[in-house]
């Protein structure tokens, strides 16, 4: 894999060069100053860190001398969502943001990015340590759209929601219970749409603190949509409301 780097000095050099790193893999038994340095850097820069057995590192590096650490270089450049939102608000643009929490399928992430770019979203934020990594398959599934859409990431969805709300952005989440239809929500104001993982959806604590929950009504007994399809419907509704206004 051409996007894999490994070796202790190489990883530190990547940190110092501020390379966009998708994920770091650290030998689970590794202890000491180096492990602390890597762990702190990943925490400070919202980089997912996985503690893995040696066999996993061997597979990633094709049995090269990895010294207990490897990392994946991202095909995109991540942005700071705070800076993007501040710039949007300063420019008088009403933000349309899509937030993905724990979405693991890279093709879903790509498809959502494609819809987000098509419908004019200003920013996509990926949260959760177990989200799928953005790779060449993601770029392909997005038809290249993800290369033109600002993408940010953060580890804590709850903290993100609180920050968005403090900036005057309405946070809307998808839910199968106690929710209204998308057309009942005024999304002509600054809006962030939050979608959860393919299998578990959003945690109940998330649903407790968002400003509104929406449900896409089914005409059959089938009770759920693929997350990328749901994202497309909600992005269309948001875009359509703004065009009508």
Helices and strands as residue ranges (DSSP letters): E 4-6, H 8-16, E 21-27, H 33-44, E 48-52, H 54-61, E 69-73, H 81-90, E 96-101, H 106-118, E 123-127, H 136-141, G 145-147, E 151-154, H 157-166, E 170-174, G 182-184, E 191-195, H 204-209, E 212-214, H 227-244
